[in-house]
Amino acid sequence: MPTYPNEAFPSESTTLALNGQTDVATGLPYLARGINANTQPSYEIQYNRRQQRENGILAVLRQGMVVDEGGLNIGVYPLAYTMGSTRKSFDGATGVAVTDDATHKVYIDGSNALQVASSYPGGVTGYVPLATVVAASGTLTIQDDRALTIFAV
């Protein structure tokens, strides 16, 4: 069973000192205390600017993510990847049906085709694992398997 650390939050004084600062590692601003609809730029503009930057950062992590589209259907976000020494891109998918009361492995095969199967192919090359999808009584549970290749050497 995995062990997850219990990360402590920084103190209140440390957190308050972030007001109006910019995080160096991400370039994301901490919104200053006291901004509102009447400040220039307004709270809404400052918040949306930050969200826009966050969304750009997160978009990279969304690549290849398998999601529940409802009704025992899954979708897959587009993905740019390297297999062997070849750069490839998968355009994404929507409305991919999975059977109920079964476990499915979702992956992109060596020919860049989305596959939904009962197991991953043998070996650890020639495919990009995306997710394990468990369908039970009409409900999907999706385990993100992309980390199996993110940290590959």
Residue pairs with C-beta under 8 A, 6 or more apart in sequence:
9 15
16 33
18 30
19 30
19 31
19 32
19 33
20 29
20 30
20 31
20 32
20 33
21 29
21 30
22 28
22 29
22 30
23 29
23 30
26 53
26 57
27 53
28 50
28 53
28 54
28 57
29 46
29 49
29 50
31 43
31 46
31 47
31 50
35 42
35 43
35 46
36 42
36 43
37 43
37 44
41 49
62 77
63 77
63 78
63 79
63 80
63 81
64 76
64 77
64 78
64 79
64 81
64 90
64 108
64 128
64 130
64 146
65 76
65 77
65 130
65 131
65 144
65 146
66 74
66 75
66 76
66 106
66 130
66 131
66 133
66 142
66 144
67 74
67 75
67 76
67 77
67 142
68 74
68 140
68 142
69 75
69 94
69 95
72 97
72 98
72 99
72 100
72 135
72 138
72 140
73 94
73 95
73 96
73 97
73 98
74 93
74 96
74 98
74 106
74 116
74 131
74 133
74 140
74 142
75 92
75 93
75 94
75 95
75 96
76 90
76 92
76 93
76 94
76 96
76 106
76 114
76 130
77 92
78 89
78 90
78 91
78 92
79 89
79 90
79 92
79 108
79 128
80 87
80 88
80 89
81 87
81 88
81 89
81 90
81 108
81 128
82 88
83 110
83 126
83 128
84 125
88 112
90 108
90 112
90 114
93 114
96 114
96 116
98 104
98 116
98 133
98 135
98 140
99 135
100 135
100 136
100 137
100 138
101 135
101 136
101 137
102 118
102 134
102 135
103 118
103 132
103 133
103 134
103 135
104 116
104 117
104 118
104 132
104 133
104 134
104 135
105 115
105 116
105 117
105 118
105 119
105 120
105 129
105 131
105 132
105 133
105 145
106 114
106 115
106 116
106 130
106 131
106 132
106 133
106 145
107 114
107 115
107 117
107 120
107 121
107 127
107 128
107 129
107 130
108 114
108 115
108 127
108 128
108 130
109 115
109 121
109 126
109 127
110 126
110 127
115 127
116 133
120 127
120 129
121 127
124 152
128 149
129 145
129 146
129 148
129 149
130 144
130 145
130 146
131 142
131 143
131 144
131 145
131 146
132 142
132 143
132 145
133 140
133 141
133 142
133 143
134 140
134 141
134 142
134 143
